[in-house]
Amino acid sequence: MNVSFSRLRPLFLGGMLLATVAATQATTIDTFSIGGAAEVSLTSIDFLPGIPGPEVNGTGKFAVTAGAGLFSPLQPDFGTFPPNIDTGTIVDRTVPDQQAGVPINVMNWITFDDPTFTYALDLMFIQPGQYSSAQCGPPSASGQTCTPAAPPPFVSPYNLSNFTDAQGRLSSNANFSVNGVVRNTSTGAIVGNFNGVLGAEFLGQSYQQVLEQIQANGGTGSVTASYSGTFEITAIPEPGSISLVTSGAALAALGVIGRRRLARK
């Protein structure tokens, strides 16, 4: 059966409208950033106490460095002395509990110390590293990238890059990406999805030098560095708005078809 594109075009346009609206639903509504220190190995991240307070086994502390939207109450206030900076707690990474590349569920992965701020981040996925391990071993040079091999059967989430810093030195950075949901701890309701990137810079050190420390002692070595994290929160589309858009797109397509039928009479 031959069907001309002109007859299918209204439905095609309706479908494109739905796809466009669905894409625009995932807009960033909130952001926040954190900073702290961590001890990193090939398969673990021990987030350190930072400031303030002692380390609690299995977690670390961080300072909130920026907040907007839902997280604007955590925006640091540098107009006071000492500055008023909110803090929070992040769960250490261990394997196999937090493997990269497979669905996980770490409830209360990130929480905040402000008792009036009733939101937490639940970690659902750690993205695998996007580079290969081919340039992890060769002599260091600017522009190299590397995702180191993790002990089988695990995969590494780390993306390493060498670059020339402002002082002309060979330096490196490392980062990994995470995804999950933002939950209202008072009601249990999921209020959004989050995408985050945590990373560190090693000024004056190539990633080959960093890996040498981590891979020492049969792969049980580690390196301690300051890190920063940036998070974007996207809204979850309301079912009502989706059905309204679906109905509108369908009516628009049917309206075009009806007009064309009347025109042929």
C-alpha positions in Angstrom: 0.0 0.0 0.0 1.4 3.4 -1.0 0.8 6.3 1.4 2.0 9.7 0.3 4.1 11.8 2.8 1.7 14.7 2.3 -1.1 12.6 4.0 1.3 11.5 6.8 2.8 15.0 7.3 0.2 16.2 9.9 0.9 13.2 12.1 4.6 13.6 11.5 4.4 17.2 12.7 2.4 16.1 15.7 5.0 13.6 16.6 7.8 16.2 16.2 5.8 18.6 18.5 5.7 15.9 21.1 9.4 15.2 20.8 10.2 18.9 21.1 8.0 19.4 24.2 9.5 16.3 25.8 13.0 17.6 25.2 12.1 21.0 26.7 10.6 19.4 29.8 14.2 18.4 30.9 15.3 22.0 31.6 17.6 22.8 34.4 15.7 24.3 37.3 18.2 24.3 40.1 22.0 24.1 40.5 24.5 23.9 43.4 28.2 23.3 43.8 30.3 21.8 46.6 33.9 21.5 47.6 35.9 19.2 49.8 38.8 16.8 49.9 39.0 13.0 49.3 41.4 10.1 49.2 41.0 8.2 45.9 42.1 4.7 44.9 41.2 2.7 41.8 38.0 1.4 43.3 37.2 3.7 46.2 36.8 7.3 47.3 37.1 8.2 50.9 35.6 11.6 51.3 37.4 13.4 54.1 36.0 15.3 57.1 36.8 18.8 55.7 35.3 21.5 57.8 33.7 21.2 60.3 33.6 18.1 62.5 35.2 14.7 62.8 35.0 12.0 60.1 32.2 9.5 60.4 33.1 6.1 59.0 31.7 5.7 55.5 31.0 9.4 54.8 32.8 12.7 54.4 32.0 16.4 54.8 31.8 19.2 52.2 31.1 22.9 52.0 28.4 24.3 49.7 30.1 26.8 47.4 27.0 28.0 45.4 23.3 27.4 45.2 20.5 28.5 43.0 16.8 27.8 42.6 15.7 25.2 45.1 19.2 25.2 46.5 19.4 29.0 46.9 19.0 28.8 50.7 22.4 27.2 50.8 24.1 30.1 48.9 27.2 31.1 51.0 27.1 34.4 52.7 30.5 36.1 52.5 29.1 39.3 54.1 29.7 37.9 57.6 32.9 37.1 59.4 33.6 34.3 59.4 31.6 33.6 56.2 28.4 31.7 56.7 28.9 28.5 54.6 26.5 25.6 54.7 27.9 22.1 54.9 26.8 18.6 54.1 27.6 14.9 54.1 28.5 12.6 51.2 28.7 8.8 51.3 32.1 7.3 50.4 32.4 5.3 47.2 33.1 1.6 47.6 33.0 -1.3 45.1 30.9 -3.4 44.5 28.2 -1.2 46.2 28.9 1.7 43.9 29.9 0.1 40.6 30.2 2.3 37.5 28.0 1.5 34.5 25.2 -0.4 36.3 22.1 0.8 38.2 22.7 1.4 41.9 20.6 2.9 44.7 22.5 4.8 47.4 19.8 6.5 49.5 20.9 9.8 51.1 24.1 9.9 49.1 24.3 13.6 49.7 22.5 15.3 52.6 22.7 18.8 54.0 23.4 19.9 57.6 20.8 22.7 57.6 17.8 21.1 59.4 15.4 23.4 57.6 16.6 22.2 54.1 14.7 18.9 53.7 16.2 17.6 50.5 18.6 14.8 49.8 20.3 13.3 46.7 19.9 9.6 46.0 22.7 8.2 43.7 21.3 5.9 41.0 24.2 5.7 38.4 27.9 6.3 38.0 28.9 6.9 34.4 31.7 4.7 33.0 34.9 6.6 32.0 34.6 7.9 28.4 38.3 7.4 27.4 40.4 4.4 26.7 43.4 3.2 28.6 45.7 3.4 25.6 47.3 6.7 26.7 47.5 5.8 30.4 51.0 4.4 30.2 53.0 6.4 27.5 55.3 9.3 28.5 53.2 12.2 29.6 52.3 15.0 27.2 49.7 17.8 27.0 46.4 16.8 25.4 46.5 13.1 26.5 43.4 11.5 27.9 43.0 8.3 29.8 40.5 6.1 31.6 42.5 3.7 33.7 41.6 0.0 33.9 39.9 -1.1 37.1 40.3 -4.6 38.6 38.0 -7.0 36.7 35.0 -7.2 36.4 34.6 -3.6 37.3 35.0 -0.5 35.0 36.5 2.8 35.9 34.5 6.0 36.0 37.5 8.3 35.9 38.3 10.6 33.0 41.9 11.9 33.2 43.4 14.6 31.0 46.8 16.3 30.7 47.0 20.0 30.0 49.5 22.9 30.1 48.5 25.2 33.0 48.8 29.0 33.2 52.4 28.7 34.4 53.5 26.5 31.5 53.6 23.3 33.6 52.2 20.0 32.6 49.2 19.5 34.9 46.2 17.1 34.9 42.6 16.9 36.0 40.3 14.0 36.8 36.5 13.8 36.9 33.6 11.4 36.9 29.9 11.9 36.3 26.9 10.8 38.3 23.1 10.7 38.0 20.2 10.3 40.4 17.2 11.9 42.0 16.4 14.7 44.4 14.1 13.6 47.2 12.1 15.6 49.8 13.1 13.9 53.0 9.9 15.2 54.8 7.4 13.8 52.3 9.5 11.2 50.4 8.5 12.8 47.1 10.9 12.8 44.2 11.2 16.4 43.1 13.7 16.2 40.3 16.6 14.4 38.6 20.2 15.4 38.9 23.3 15.2 36.8 26.6 15.9 38.5 30.3 16.0 37.8 33.0 15.7 40.6 36.5 16.5 39.7 40.0 17.5 40.9 43.0 19.3 39.4 46.6 18.1 40.0 48.7 21.2 39.2 52.3 20.4 38.3 51.5 16.7 38.0 50.6 14.6 35.0 48.0 11.9 35.4 50.8 9.4 34.8 52.4 10.6 38.0 49.0 10.5 39.8 48.4 6.9 38.5 51.8 5.9 39.7 50.8 6.8 43.2 47.5 5.0 43.0 48.9 1.9 41.4 51.7 1.5 44.0 51.8 -1.4 46.3 50.0 -3.8 43.9 47.3 -1.3 43.0 46.4 -0.5 46.6 47.8 3.0 46.6 45.8 6.2 46.8 46.1 10.0 46.3 44.6 12.8 48.4 43.3 15.9 46.6 40.8 18.7 46.9 37.7 18.2 44.7 34.7 20.2 43.5 31.3 19.1 42.4 28.7 20.8 40.2 25.1 19.5 40.0 22.2 20.4 37.8 18.6 19.5 38.7 16.0 19.0 36.1 12.2 18.9 36.7 10.2 15.8 36.4 7.3 16.5 33.9 3.9 16.4 35.5 1.6 13.7 34.1 -1.2 16.3 33.6 1.0 18.5 31.4 2.2 15.5 29.3 -1.4 14.4 28.7 -2.4 18.0 27.8 0.4 18.3 25.3 -0.5 14.9 23.8 -4.1 15.9 23.4 -3.2 19.2 21.9 -0.8 17.6 19.4 -3.3 15.0 18.4 -6.0 17.7 17.8 -3.6 19.8 15.8 -2.8 16.9 13.5 -6.4 15.9 13.1 -7.4 19.5 12.4 -4.9 19.7 9.6 -6.2 16.4 8.1 -9.8 17.7 8.4 -9.0 20.9 6.6 -7.4 19.0 3.8 -10.4 16.8 3.4 -12.8 19.7 3.2 -10.5 21.4 0.6 -10.9 18.3 -1.6 -14.7 18.4 -1.5 
